Amino acid sequence: MSSGRPLQISFVESASRLDTLPEATVEVAFVGRSNVGKSSLINALANHKQLARVSNTPGRTQLINLFSLDEGDGLGTLVDLPGYGYAKASKSVRRDWPAMIEGYLLERDYLVMVFILIDGEIGPTKLDQQMLDWLRQSEVPHTVVATKHDKVKSSQRATRKNKLAAGCQLEKGDIVWVSASKGIGIDMLRGLVRSHLLH
């Protein structure tokens, strides 16, 4: 099975509460700051432009969105979590987001890996660093994915990769760099997703 082949995923459902999510066997989740390009990345993994809803308005994803991997036994699930840090969402929505995200990450028994997306063009924000610290303290398995590789000037990429890794308290080789629009790193990330969802 080629890891470079587009992920065969299909939308299952959206939920606002952990206790309404369906049962699964194994899940990976994508989380990141609003406007980090999460929906675009999920679409790139599946080579499907309209699978995950892409919006020019940050913070549009306000629900937990589930996609099933229709390969192998077809029981793995890819989860798109609401973006964090967008101020223009209503106060009630902003108040519910942390509980929704943290509740899922801590209590979802099927979760085996969290892919935390960091904007490669600007590096980790304070919110990103707080999320990384929280994941470490909570002992939640996670992998850092740096998005928007194509937005970083080629002359600055080596420096940017070193700075981003330092900001995440990781080695440079621990971070997966991707570009949803250019396809950079997408095959590698597909392989990682499959390695967790297919046994």
C-alpha positions as a printed Julia matrix, in Angstrom:
199×3 Matrix{Float64}:
   0.0    0.0    0.0
   1.55   3.29  -1.08
   1.7    5.95   1.63
   1.71   8.58  -1.12
  -1.72   7.62  -2.38
  -4.45  10.1   -1.34
  -6.22   9.13   1.87
  -9.59   7.58   1.14
 -11.58   9.49   3.74
 -15.21  10.52   3.89
 -17.11  12.85   6.17
 -19.04  11.1    8.94
 -20.56  13.75  11.18
 -20.0   16.85  13.31
 -20.53  17.11  17.05
 -20.4   19.82  19.67
 -19.97  17.49  22.64
 -17.71  14.56  23.38
 -20.54  12.38  24.63
 -22.31  12.53  21.27
 -19.36  11.17  19.27
 -19.76   7.7   17.77
 -17.66   4.75  18.82
 -14.47   4.05  16.87
 -11.46   1.77  16.96
  -8.62   4.25  16.49
  -8.42   8.01  15.86
  -5.91  10.71  15.01
  -6.79  14.36  15.54
  -5.71  17.6   13.91
  -5.62  20.72  16.06
  -4.17  24.18  15.55
  -4.68  27.9   15.76
  -7.46  29.34  13.64
  -6.26  30.16  10.12
  -3.32  27.72  10.3
  -4.69  25.91   7.22
  -6.13  22.83   8.88
  -9.06  22.3    6.51
  -6.86  22.86   3.46
  -4.39  20.3    4.77
  -7.07  17.66   5.34
  -8.34  18.28   1.81
  -4.79  17.89   0.48
  -4.33  14.59   2.31
  -7.43  13.28   0.56
  -6.76  15.15  -2.7
 -10.31  16.46  -2.44
 -10.91  20.22  -2.52
 -14.3   20.22  -0.82
 -14.01  17.48   1.8
 -13.23  19.75   4.74
 -14.84  23.15   4.67
 -12.31  25.87   3.84
 -13.14  29.45   4.73
 -11.39  32.78   4.44
 -12.87  33.55   7.85
 -10.69  32.11  10.64
 -12.51  30.18  13.32
 -15.27  28.88  11.06
 -14.73  25.3   12.26
 -16.56  25.38  15.6
 -17.45  21.7   15.85
 -15.59  18.4   16.12
 -15.64  17.01  12.56
 -15.09  13.3   11.96
 -13.87  11.61   8.78
 -13.61   7.85   8.34
 -10.6    6.28   6.62
 -12.13   3.95   4.04
  -9.06   1.75   3.64
  -8.07  -1.58   5.13
 -10.71  -2.41   7.71
 -12.14   1.07   7.28
 -12.44   1.68  11.0
  -9.9    4.45  11.54
 -11.12   8.01  12.05
  -9.48  11.35  11.3
 -10.77  14.14  13.56
 -10.73  17.86  12.75
 -10.89  19.82  16.01
 -11.99  23.47  16.27
  -9.22  26.02  15.83
  -8.17  27.93  18.91
  -7.4   31.59  19.47
  -9.89  33.39  17.24
 -11.23  36.44  19.08
 -14.23  37.23  16.87
 -16.16  34.1   17.74
 -18.97  34.72  20.19
 -18.1   34.66  23.88
 -20.2   31.58  24.46
 -18.45  29.73  21.63
 -15.01  30.82  22.86
 -15.91  29.64  26.35
 -17.03  26.22  25.07
 -14.05  25.62  22.76
 -11.4   24.91  25.42
 -13.69  22.48  27.25
 -14.61  20.78  23.98
 -11.01  20.43  22.78
  -9.48  19.49  26.14
 -12.32  17.09  26.9
 -11.78  15.32  23.61
  -7.99  15.16  23.92
  -8.07  13.84  27.48
 -11.12  11.59  27.45
 -11.36  10.09  23.96
 -10.16   6.52  24.48
  -9.66   5.87  20.76
  -7.2    8.75  20.26
  -3.65   7.59  19.46
  -2.0   10.7   17.97
  -2.58  14.45  17.83
  -1.13  16.38  14.92
  -0.69  19.95  16.13
  -0.41  22.39  13.25
   1.92  25.41  13.55
   2.02  28.2   10.97
   5.45  27.76   9.38
   5.47  31.32   8.08
   5.22  32.98  11.5
   6.35  30.22  13.86
   4.72  29.13  17.11
   2.57  31.75  18.83
   2.1   31.98  22.59
  -1.14  30.0   22.19
   0.7   27.3   20.23
   3.36  27.05  22.93
   0.67  26.83  25.6
  -1.02  24.01  23.69
   2.3   22.16  23.31
   3.04  22.56  27.01
  -0.44  21.3   27.87
  -0.09  18.27  25.58
   3.26  17.4   27.18
   2.0   17.85  30.73
  -1.11  15.78  29.93
   1.06  13.12  28.26
  -0.98  13.24  25.06
   1.01  11.78  22.11
   1.54  14.48  19.5
   3.44  15.41  16.35
   4.16  18.98  15.23
   3.27  19.76  11.62
   4.51  23.09  10.23
   2.17  24.39   7.52
   2.64  26.93   4.71
   6.15  25.77   3.74
   5.67  27.54   0.39
   5.11  30.9    2.14
   8.63  30.86   3.6
  11.24  32.31   1.23
  13.71  29.66   0.14
  16.62  31.78   1.41
  15.05  31.86   4.88
  13.86  28.26   5.2
  16.88  26.84   7.02
  16.75  29.65   9.6
  12.98  29.4    9.92
  13.11  25.64  10.48
  15.71  26.06  13.23
  13.75  28.86  14.93
  10.45  27.02  14.72
  11.95  23.87  16.2
  13.52  25.88  19.02
  10.21  27.63  19.69
   8.54  24.22  19.98
  11.4   22.84  22.13
  12.03  20.12  19.56
  14.77  18.97  17.24
  14.44  20.16  13.65
  13.96  16.6   12.42
  10.99  16.06  14.74
   8.82  18.49  12.76
   6.95  17.61   9.57
   6.92  20.54   7.13
   4.05  20.67   4.64
   2.38  22.85   2.04
  -1.22  22.03   1.22
  -1.16  24.16  -1.93
   2.16  22.84  -3.31
   1.92  19.24  -2.04
   5.19  19.49  -0.1
   5.41  16.9    2.68
   1.89  15.64   2.01
   3.02  12.1    1.12
   5.02  11.9    4.34
   2.07  13.06   6.43
  -0.24  10.6    4.66
   2.16   7.85   5.62
   2.16   8.96   9.25
  -1.64   9.06   9.37
  -1.87   5.6    7.86
   0.74   4.23  10.25
  -1.51   5.15  13.17
  -4.89   4.28  11.66
  -4.06   1.06   9.81
  -2.73  -2.01  11.59
